Amino acid sequence: MTSAEEAAGLQWRRSSYSDSSNGNDCVEVATAPPRVHVRDSKRPDGAHLTLAPSTWSAFLTFAAQG
């Protein structure tokens, strides 16, 4: 897990595929090599996932098949 100080300095962006009637129902991603951080836009101060780039890439490949 990333420290609160490190998480506060991340530059978050919303997924270009997050298209909902409620603009807050999005996944947000921040890259800070060598990690990819993922959070729920409804809870920006809540916990988030910290993944290896290879894990994030594998997830994107899987999600694109759906």
Secondary structure, 3 states (H helix, E strand, C coil): CCCHHHHHCCCCEECCCCCCCCCCCCEEEEEECCEEEEEECCCCCCCCEEECHHHHHHHHHHHHCC
